[in-house]
């Protein structure tokens, strides 16, 4: 009974919204007139065959894969770089984790200024060395890449912190023994460090994959899905369908697809962890 209030809160904040979204996905819901028409699985079929949804889904996969692996890779590199004690380590670590402490909207505002075609710092540097300015956020071929860079800058510190913590739990005697046995730095990383950190790396990949797959704030603040639909992600598609066109049934259906993908990713991670524990 002592856990009943907490259980009720969890049900109210998680189970009920999921059930409600799943229920709405079977209807064509007119928000303005507050009327519903049962469609069955029609929304699921229409969404999956919608070219705009397909484009947003592909954009999301590209964004999630590129951002996640870049963040984990750079975070691991920084964790190895900052391993041990050296003068000025605390100051450097503060500088590294600083982007993560800034809100997404502030980060997006900073980078939108840096990316500006006419007055942005990046194009100013390019013009100063005799190169043509780049339409970072207005060129369909560059826009998604530019948003990915912003996410990498902000959330690489998250991967760094987890991997740094995992690295610090490895006893120093293991590295000393490897050194005595003649293992060089690269062999030590390959044969000792990476296998020990494997679960932490998987955890970071899972958390960043989930977070990047539901990316919304940066897309909304930087490009609003444009130019065209070059940076439209699934979550932005849900937002546009639900809160611009008031197609709440379609928005709910797209949300269900997001939930399915994230659930599959989580299940794969849990299976890997359980296999490791056996």
N, C-alpha and C positions, 0 to 999 in steps of 0.2 A: 504493500500500500504506500510505502514511503516514496516509491518511484512513480506513482500514478500521476502527480502533477506534471512531472517532466515528460512522461509518456504522452500525456494529452497535448502538451505544447508541441512535441515532435510530430505527432499525428496531424495537428492543425496546420503546422508550417510546412510539412513535406507531403504526407500521404494525401491529404485532402486536395491541395493544389494539383498534384499529379492526376488524381482521379477526375478532377473537374476538367482539366485540359483534355484528358483522354475522352471524356464524355462529350465535350464540345467538338472534338474532331469528327464526330459522326453527324454533325448538323451543319446546315447553312444558317448562320446566326446573323440576323439583321440587328445591329447594335442600336440604331436610331429608333426603330419601331418596336424593339424588344420582342421580335418573333423568331421562331426557330422552325426549320424544315428538315426532317430526317433524311439523310442522304446515304446512310450505310457507309460502305468503304469507298464511296465515290471520291471524297476528298483525298484519300490516300493514293488513288490511281491518278487523279489529276495532278497532284503535287509531284509525284515521282516522274511524270511525263512532261512536266513544265520545264521548258528550256531555261528559263530564268532561275528556277530552283536548281537545276542541274549545274548551271554556271556558278551559282553561289556555293553549291556543295563542293565543286572542284576548287574554287578559290579558297574555301575553308580548309580543304585537305592540303593544298599547297602551302597556305599560311601556317597551318599547324605543324606540318612536317618540317618545313624550313626553319621556323622560329624555334621549335622544340629542340631539334638536333644542334642548331647553332648555339642555343643557350646552354645546353648540357655540355657540349664540347668546349665552349669557352669557359664555362664555369669550372669544369674539371681541370682545364689548363691553369686557371687562376688558383684553384685549390692546391695544385701541385707546386705552383710558383710561390705561394705564400706559406708552404709547409715549413715548420721550424721557426726559429726566432731570428730576427734581424732588426737592425736599427731602423726606426720609422715605420715598423710594421703596422702599428695601430692606426697611424695617420693614413697609410695607404689603404687599409681595410675600410676605413670610414669613407674614403673617396670612392672605393669600389661599390659599396652597398648604398651609397647616397641616392642613386636614381630610383631604387625600389621604395624609398621613403616618400617620394613625391606622388601626388594623386595623378591618376590617368589623364584627367582633363588638363592639368597644369603641364604634364609632360607633352601632351598633344599640342598645346598652345606654343610651347617652346619650339618643338620640332616643325610645326607649321610655319613659324617665322623663319627658321633656318632653311626650310625648303622653298620659301617664297621665290617665285621666278625672277622678280625684279629687284627686290631688296634683301633676299636671303643670303646668309653667309656663305653657303656652299657655292651658289652661282657667282657670288662676288670673287671667291677664290679661283673658280674656273676661268672667269673673265680676266682676272689679273695675270694669269699665266698663259693667256692667249687662246683659251678654249671656249667653245660655245656653251651658253647656259643650258641647263637640263630642266625639263618640265617634270620635276620630281613627283608632283601630285596631280599634274594635268595631262601627263602622257600615259595612255592606257598600258603601255609596255613597262612603265617604270613605277606606276602608282602602288601596286601591290607589294613590290619589292621595297619601296620606300616605307610602307606601313610596317613591314616585317622588321626593318632595321630599327624602328622606334621600339617595337616590342622587345627585340633583342637587347637594346640598350637599357630598357627599364627592368627586365626580369632575369637577365643573366646573373645578377647578384643573388637571386633566390636559389638558383642551382649552386652557385659558389658556396653559399652559407651551409647548405645541407651536405655537400660533398666535402667541404672543409671540416665540418664536424665529424663526418665519418672517417676522414683521413686521420684526424687527431686521436681516434680511438684505437688505431693500430699501434701495438707496442713497438717502441723503437728498437727493441732487441731483435725483432724479425729482420729489419733492414740491416742491422749490424751483422747478423749471421749471414745474410745474403752477400754482404760486402766481403766478408771473410772467405766465403766460398767462391769468390771471384766474379760475382754477378755485377755487371755495370749498371748504370742508371736506367737505361732503357729496358734491360731485361728485368730489373727489379719492378718497374712499373707494369710491364706486361705479365709477369709471372706471379707477382705478389700483390701489388697495389690494386690493380683493376679487378682481379678475382674477389678480393676482400670487399671492395666497394661495389660489387655487382648489384646487390640488393638496393643500395642507396641510389645508384644510377638509375635502376628500374623505377624506383619511387619518384625520382625527379622527372623522369620521362613521362610517367603516368600523370603526375600533377600538372606538368606544363602542357601535356597533350590535352587534358580536359580543359584547362584554362584557355589555351589558344583556340581550341575548337569552338568555344562559345564567345569568341572575340566580338565585341560590339563597340565599346567606348572609343577606341582609337579610330575605328572606321567611321563612326558617327562624327567625331570631332575633326578628323583630317580630310575625309573625302566624301562622306555621306553616300558611300557605295560607288561613287564615280571615279574617273570619268566614264560615262556610260554605265556599265555594270562591272567595270574592271576590278573593283575592290569589294563588291557586294558579297558578304558572307551569309551563312545560313541564319545567324541570329539577326542580322540586319534585314534579311528577307522576312523573318518573323515579325520584326518591328514594323516594317513597311506594310505588310499585309494586315496586321492587327490594328495599328494605330494611325495609319495614313488612309488605307482603304476600308478599314473596319471589317475585313474578312476574317472574323475571329475563328471560324471553322478551319479555314486554310492555315491560319497562323498556328492554331493548336496542333494541326496535323504535322506541320513542319517541326514543331517543338517535339512531338513524339519521335520523329526520325532522329533528331539530335540526341534525345534520351537513349534511344536504342544504340546508337553508335558509341556514346560514352559508356554505356553499360557493358557493351562488348569489349571495349578497351580495358575496363576495370576487371572484367572476368578473366581476360588473358593475363593481366598482371597478377591477380590472386592465384591463378593456376601455376604461374611460374614460381611464385613465392612458396606455395605449398610443395611443389616439386623439389625446390631447393632444400626445404626443411626435412623432407624424407631422406 
